[in-house]
Amino acid sequence: NNLKFERLQRKAEIDAITADLLKNKPEFTRPESITENPIETEEEIAFLTATNSTKSKDNSDEIASKTARRLGLPVSHEAVLRGHFKAVTALAVDPGGGRIATGGTDYNVKLYDFGGMDKSHKSFREIEPEEGHLVLALSYSTTGDRFLVCTGSSQPKIYDRDGLELLQFVKGDPYLRDLRKTRGHTTVTTCGEWHPFDRNMLMTGSMDGTVRIWDLFGPQNFDKLCCKLTLRIKPDKVGGKVCVSSANYNASANSIAVGGADGSV
């Protein structure tokens, strides 16, 4: 009985509150509409667009400047190196930061020396590693005394810091089904990187689906360097092939990350 009485009492209280709310309805007032002066001329539209664009650019420049200062990036000066007449597809800076090598779809590699550069910003040396082949990758050795060039051919080359050819890699046998048994790439070399701290070791990747490790003091065949180790990227399908699009050492050089043309890593 007590529980029933409490329920009835609670219901009466709720009914009283509801009736009071319905009796005192809140009043809402519509805010006065604010009319803006319409833009009537194209000149005014152009002026506002230019003003907003300038403000946006200033904000972007300010953000970029703060980020550069926070990260200690060397962006206080800029130099435009005009040399290639087609797209630049590869670039490498020597460890000392004094020289830069660039390669492009014009088949050429250009070498720039910041220490001896004048206002024209021209390269001091231009070479064509493989006639009619794009330059796809460049990499300096850890000491900066030589650099690797990977082109659209299957045979990368090693040059000294002044652009003199030192060594060419051997071409693999394209008729061997097991590419681990051939001593070089059989088709386009898509990437290449020098070992992080061993000046005589480097790595290349190719569209033949392999990553190869090279030792500059390794065996040679008719003055062409043979690879030390071959890593084949395993495809999902039996008998298939995954082209290597990129390959990188980690900082300690105890692991290699390889990117495939099928989207795999």
C-alpha positions as CSV (number, residue, x, y, z in Angstrom):
1,N,0.0,0.0,0.0
2,N,2.8,2.4,0.8
3,L,4.5,1.7,-2.5
4,K,1.2,2.3,-4.4
5,F,0.7,5.6,-2.5
6,E,4.2,6.8,-3.4
7,R,3.6,6.1,-7.1
8,L,0.4,8.0,-7.1
9,Q,2.0,10.9,-5.3
10,R,4.9,10.9,-7.8
11,K,2.5,10.9,-10.7
12,A,0.6,13.8,-9.3
13,E,3.9,15.8,-9.0
14,I,4.8,15.1,-12.6
15,D,1.4,16.1,-13.9
16,A,1.6,19.4,-11.9
17,I,5.1,20.2,-13.4
18,T,3.9,19.4,-16.9
19,A,0.8,21.6,-16.6
20,D,3.0,24.5,-15.3
21,L,5.3,24.1,-18.3
22,L,2.4,24.2,-20.7
23,K,0.9,27.2,-19.1
24,N,4.1,29.3,-19.2
25,K,5.3,28.8,-22.7
26,P,8.6,30.4,-23.6
27,E,8.6,33.3,-26.0
28,F,11.1,33.4,-28.8
29,T,12.0,36.5,-30.8
30,R,13.3,36.4,-34.3
31,P,16.7,38.1,-34.6
32,E,16.8,41.1,-36.9
33,S,18.2,40.2,-40.3
34,I,21.5,41.7,-41.1
35,T,21.8,43.0,-44.6
36,E,25.2,43.2,-46.1
37,N,26.1,45.5,-48.9
38,P,26.2,43.3,-52.0
39,I,29.3,43.3,-54.2
40,E,28.2,45.0,-57.4
41,T,31.3,45.1,-59.6
42,E,33.9,42.7,-60.9
43,E,36.6,45.0,-59.6
44,E,35.4,44.6,-56.0
45,I,35.2,40.8,-56.4
46,A,38.8,40.7,-57.9
47,F,40.1,42.9,-55.0
48,L,38.5,40.7,-52.3
49,T,39.8,37.5,-54.0
50,A,43.3,38.9,-54.2
51,T,43.2,40.1,-50.6
52,N,42.1,36.7,-49.3
53,S,44.7,34.9,-51.5
54,T,47.4,37.2,-50.1
55,K,46.3,36.6,-46.5
56,S,46.2,32.8,-47.1
57,K,49.7,32.9,-48.6
58,D,51.1,35.0,-45.8
59,N,49.6,32.5,-43.3
60,S,51.1,29.6,-45.1
61,D,54.5,31.2,-45.3
62,E,54.3,32.1,-41.6
63,I,53.4,28.5,-40.7
64,A,56.2,27.1,-42.9
65,S,58.7,29.5,-41.4
66,K,57.8,28.5,-37.8
67,T,58.0,24.8,-38.7
68,A,61.4,25.3,-40.3
69,R,62.7,27.1,-37.2
70,R,61.3,24.5,-34.9
71,L,62.9,21.6,-36.9
72,G,66.1,23.5,-37.6
73,L,65.7,23.1,-41.4
74,P,68.2,25.1,-43.6
75,V,65.7,27.1,-45.6
76,S,67.0,30.6,-45.2
77,H,68.5,30.7,-48.7
78,E,67.3,29.3,-52.1
79,A,69.1,28.6,-55.4
80,V,67.4,27.3,-58.6
81,L,69.6,24.9,-60.6
82,R,68.5,25.1,-64.2
83,G,70.2,22.4,-66.3
84,H,67.8,19.7,-67.4
85,F,65.3,20.5,-70.2
86,K,63.0,17.6,-69.1
87,A,61.7,16.2,-65.8
88,V,64.1,15.6,-63.0
89,T,63.6,12.0,-61.8
90,A,66.5,11.4,-59.4
91,L,68.6,13.5,-57.0
92,A,71.3,12.8,-54.5
93,V,73.4,15.1,-52.2
94,D,76.8,14.0,-51.0
95,P,77.3,13.5,-47.2
96,G,79.2,16.7,-46.9
97,G,76.5,18.7,-48.5
98,G,78.9,20.4,-51.0
99,R,77.8,18.6,-54.1
100,I,74.5,17.5,-55.7
101,A,73.8,15.0,-58.5
102,T,70.6,15.2,-60.5
103,G,69.2,12.9,-63.3
104,G,66.3,13.2,-65.6
105,T,64.3,12.0,-68.5
106,D,66.7,13.8,-70.8
107,Y,69.1,10.8,-70.1
108,N,71.7,13.0,-68.4
109,V,73.3,13.2,-65.0
110,K,74.4,16.7,-63.9
111,L,76.9,17.4,-61.1
112,Y,76.8,20.7,-59.2
113,D,79.5,21.9,-56.8
114,F,78.2,24.6,-54.5
115,G,81.8,25.7,-53.5
116,G,82.7,26.5,-57.1
117,M,79.4,27.7,-58.3
118,D,78.8,31.2,-59.7
119,K,75.6,33.2,-60.2
120,S,74.7,31.1,-63.3
121,H,74.2,28.0,-61.1
122,K,75.4,25.8,-63.9
123,S,76.7,22.2,-63.4
124,F,80.4,21.6,-63.7
125,R,79.9,18.1,-65.4
126,E,77.3,16.4,-67.5
127,I,77.3,12.7,-68.3
128,E,75.0,10.3,-70.1
129,P,75.3,7.0,-68.3
130,E,73.3,4.9,-70.8
131,E,72.4,6.3,-74.2
132,G,68.6,6.5,-74.6
133,H,67.8,5.4,-71.0
134,L,66.1,7.5,-68.3
135,V,68.0,8.1,-65.0
136,L,65.9,6.5,-62.3
137,A,68.0,6.6,-59.1
138,L,71.2,8.2,-57.7
139,S,73.0,7.6,-54.4
140,Y,76.3,8.8,-53.0
141,S,78.6,6.6,-50.9
142,T,79.0,7.2,-47.2
143,T,82.3,9.0,-47.9
144,G,81.0,11.0,-50.9
145,D,83.9,9.8,-53.1
146,R,81.6,8.0,-55.6
147,F,78.0,7.6,-56.6
148,L,75.6,5.0,-58.0
149,V,73.5,5.6,-61.1
150,C,70.5,3.4,-62.0
151,T,69.0,3.9,-65.4
152,G,66.4,2.2,-67.6
153,S,69.0,-0.4,-68.4
154,S,69.7,-3.5,-66.4
155,Q,73.3,-2.4,-65.6
156,P,73.9,0.3,-63.0
157,K,77.2,2.1,-63.0
158,I,79.6,3.6,-60.4
159,Y,81.2,7.0,-60.9
160,D,83.7,8.9,-58.9
161,R,82.7,12.3,-57.4
162,D,83.9,14.1,-60.6
163,G,81.9,12.0,-63.0
164,L,84.5,9.5,-64.2
165,E,83.1,6.0,-64.7
166,L,84.7,3.4,-62.4
167,L,82.6,0.3,-62.8
168,Q,79.6,-1.3,-64.4
169,F,77.4,-4.1,-63.1
170,V,77.0,-7.3,-65.0
171,K,73.8,-8.1,-67.0
172,G,71.9,-11.1,-65.9
173,D,70.8,-14.0,-68.0
174,P,67.1,-13.3,-69.0
175,Y,66.6,-17.0,-70.0
176,L,67.1,-18.4,-66.5
177,R,63.8,-19.1,-64.8
178,D,65.3,-18.9,-61.3
179,L,66.7,-15.3,-61.2
180,R,68.6,-16.1,-58.0
181,K,71.0,-18.2,-60.2
182,T,72.0,-15.2,-62.4
183,R,74.6,-12.6,-61.3
184,G,72.8,-9.4,-62.3
185,H,69.5,-7.8,-63.2
186,T,67.8,-8.8,-66.4
187,T,65.7,-5.7,-66.9
188,V,65.2,-2.1,-65.8
189,T,66.8,-1.1,-62.4
190,T,64.2,1.0,-60.7
191,C,66.1,1.9,-57.5
192,G,69.4,1.9,-55.8
193,E,70.9,2.9,-52.4
194,W,74.4,2.8,-50.9
195,H,74.9,1.0,-47.6
196,P,74.5,3.4,-44.6
197,F,78.0,3.0,-43.3
198,D,79.9,0.5,-45.6
199,R,81.4,2.4,-48.5
200,N,81.9,-0.8,-50.5
201,M,78.3,-2.2,-50.2
202,L,75.2,-1.1,-52.0
203,M,71.7,-2.4,-53.1
204,T,69.6,-2.2,-56.2
205,G,66.1,-3.2,-57.2
206,S,64.7,-4.0,-60.6
207,M,61.5,-4.8,-62.5
208,D,62.8,-8.4,-62.7
209,G,61.4,-8.8,-59.2
210,T,64.7,-9.0,-57.4
211,V,66.8,-6.9,-54.9
212,R,70.5,-7.4,-55.2
213,I,73.3,-6.7,-52.8
214,W,76.7,-5.8,-54.4
215,D,80.2,-5.7,-53.0
216,L,82.6,-3.5,-54.9
217,F,85.4,-6.0,-54.1
218,G,83.3,-9.0,-55.2
219,P,83.8,-11.2,-58.2
220,Q,83.8,-9.8,-61.7
221,N,82.9,-11.2,-65.1
222,F,84.7,-9.5,-68.0
223,D,85.3,-6.4,-65.9
224,K,81.6,-6.3,-64.9
225,L,80.7,-6.6,-61.2
226,C,78.7,-9.6,-60.1
227,C,76.2,-9.4,-57.3
228,K,76.9,-10.9,-53.8
229,L,73.3,-11.8,-52.8
230,T,69.9,-11.9,-54.6
231,L,66.6,-11.5,-52.8
232,R,63.5,-12.4,-54.8
233,I,60.2,-10.9,-54.0
234,K,57.6,-13.6,-53.6
235,P,54.4,-13.0,-55.6
236,D,50.9,-14.1,-54.4
237,K,50.4,-16.3,-57.4
238,V,52.7,-19.2,-58.2
239,G,54.8,-18.4,-61.2
240,G,54.0,-14.6,-61.0
241,K,56.4,-11.7,-60.6
242,V,56.4,-8.6,-58.5
243,C,58.4,-5.7,-59.9
244,V,60.5,-3.9,-57.3
245,S,59.7,-0.2,-57.2
246,S,61.7,1.0,-54.2
247,A,64.1,-0.4,-51.6
248,N,65.7,1.1,-48.5
249,Y,68.1,0.2,-45.7
250,N,67.1,1.0,-42.1
251,A,69.6,3.2,-40.1
252,S,71.6,0.2,-38.7
253,A,71.5,-1.7,-42.1
254,N,70.2,-4.9,-40.5
255,S,66.9,-4.7,-42.3
256,I,65.7,-3.8,-45.8
257,A,62.3,-2.5,-46.8
258,V,61.1,-3.3,-50.3
259,G,58.1,-1.8,-52.1
260,G,56.4,-3.7,-54.9
261,A,54.6,-2.5,-58.0
262,D,51.5,-4.4,-56.7
263,G,51.3,-2.1,-53.7
264,S,52.9,-4.5,-51.3
265,V,55.8,-3.7,-48.9
